[in-house]
Amino acid sequence: MQLQLSLNVADRLHEALLVHGEPLDAVEAACLLLASPKAPARLCGQILDALVRHDRRFCWHMTVTPQISLNRWEMADPDLAEIPFVALDLETTGARAGTGKITEIGAVRIEGLREVGHFSTLVNPQRPIPPIITHLTGITEEMVADSPRIEKVIPDLLEFLEGAVVVAHNAAFDVGFLNYELRRLKGQRLGEGAIDTLPLARALAPGLPNYRLRTVAEALDAPVLACHRALADAQAAAHVFITLVGRLQEHGVSRLEELRAYLNPSSRSGMDKLRLTRDLPRRPGTYRFLDRDDRIVYVGRADKLGEEVRAHFVPGSDRNRRMRQAVRLVERIDWDEAPTPLEALVHEHRLILEHRPTCNMYGTRPETYAYIKAGGAGPGLNLFASSRAPKWLAAQESRARPARGPLVMGPFRGRARVQAALDLLHHCYPVRRCPRRPNDRPCARAGKNQCLAPCSNDIRTRREHDALVLTILDWLAGRDDTDLPDPFERANDMIRDLSRQRRHDEAQKIKEASEHLLTIRRSYASLAEAQRLRFAILWPHTSNGDGPSVRLNLIWNGNLQDPVSFHPAQAEESIRTALDSIRDASRDHQSDATASLVAVQQEDLDLLLALRHWVHETDRTLKVSLPGPGADTSDWEETKMRLVEEARSLLVPGSAPLGRAYSAT
């Protein structure tokens, strides 16, 4: 059983190698360990040499320059008959490592699936043994008084364990106690992956009354039965293991990793599935997780496909519930490279809309997103939620709004959240909430002064009502200079009144609706900001045999325009043509840019918000702002010259890139 350094620094290196997917240069690895980019090469070599000597997860990968690698990459999955195992059992003074101490150790070495040696010793725990433990094990304080302490036993035990995989019944108990002492005494721990005969017996010996070691050993005709003495229990566990390995052959399991996967199928949701990422490149692109039926269960994108996809599978990665489900289900990974991260982001969005993967959190059901509208039939504006997109949004060539069409903002995720927020606004302000009503027939709310009653057929009242609705829309859109009384203050007043009346459930609903209202206001601000995004990014490329080139991404009103690639001689012409096409389009659609409320197609919302998030997360990538609608020719000419200058600097070897350099395959 290999030893591992318990220090966090070595664990971080192990995780970094798993994510990297290939050996790391020795200096680079040591700098990562030291969190210093300028560590001396000699010091790096000394650190890594000490690490490889003491932690067998790692090994040297000898190439032109020394590299550190993982043993699991360098060794084939061995047959079970070729692996040495050690069946281990401990007796202790209690159930918890630390508070309880080891009183006896028993171990049986197995080679070629046969017992070849025993290790047994009592251990002085240096503390009293509780009577209940003595009654259970028969080990008394007198028996251990002259026995060696654990620090004297550990070296001999480690020598007996050398090169073997630990086997134990309820392995977490025995390995936990041993690891506690190893960490305390040596700053080490046993390597991961002890084989637990408890779940193995449950799978391969069904129908037993219980799965205690004694019961299982007796059912499998063990020559020595478990009796709460360490060596006897280790011998019983060894017999159980050897017998059950024979039964594994019937299930097609003959190798170590196959055994681990059989014992814990969910473990294949992580480390064992790293093999699926073996051929992923270190380039931007999109990836798809497919299950055993070739259904796409998750779509993602990454700036570096290999590293970021592998990060889903390594221990300690931060995964939400749906991502954990995707990792459990994945049996194959497909991917597409993209010239730039921005193009990968757009392609991801299109794939999600096309395949509707079950494990993606956003974008799979955009048709359920709700707009907030002011309009509808009947007298006066009606403020309501609707999942039906306005018709003028579907007209991409001519986006002029119908003369009597409703005012629209959004959409927003969560129809129920939107409806709860609008219900709160109807509580706070006397605006119409009935879907339609004939003139001169005010509803009951009007009689209670809860509505201005635009249905009263009074023109002045109707104008006052509609002005209030428009003011509410302005407030939702982020304007704080309106004369609208603060809805949050009114909501707090309602919560206090309801609480005094002990109507706590109603008060809680008002509080939740107030939080939804705040969320909607913030969501609209994010959407409006996303639709105002106008910038350019230049990405350096190295084409195959064609010399250096540059990829131009233009974002206009939150949309990625057709990308442009060009070589040095084409820089000025290509950039001018790309900018002219945007400027001409902006002239045709200036009415959109000056619209008072922002509304987009439901299927565009997630892409817009993802693009805004990307901009905020990648602020180190230089973005050249584009002139807004109505800008004059000189502004566009100045932008063009700046982009040409930056493009030429990218095409000069050794120059600092605006974005990140990606080599074309």
Beta strands, then each sheet from edge to edge (+ up, - down):
strand 1: 3-5
strand 2: 24-25
strand 3: 58-61
strand 4: 67-70
strand 5: 85-92
strand 6: 102-111
strand 7: 114-122
strand 8: 165-168
strand 9: 188-190
strand 10: 195-196
strand 11: 285-290
strand 12: 296-302
strand 13: 332-337
strand 14: 370-375
strand 15: 382-386
strand 16: 407-412
strand 17: 534-543
strand 18: 547-556
strand 19: 559-560
strand 20: 564-566
strand 21: 624-625
strand 22: 662-663
sheet 1: 1+ 9-
sheet 2: 2+ 4- 3+
sheet 3: 7+ 6- 5+ 8+ 10+
sheet 4: 12+ 11- 13+
sheet 5: 15+ 14- 16+
sheet 6: 19+ 18- 17+ 21-
sheet 7: 19+ 18- 17+ 22+
sheet 8: 19+ 18- 20+
end
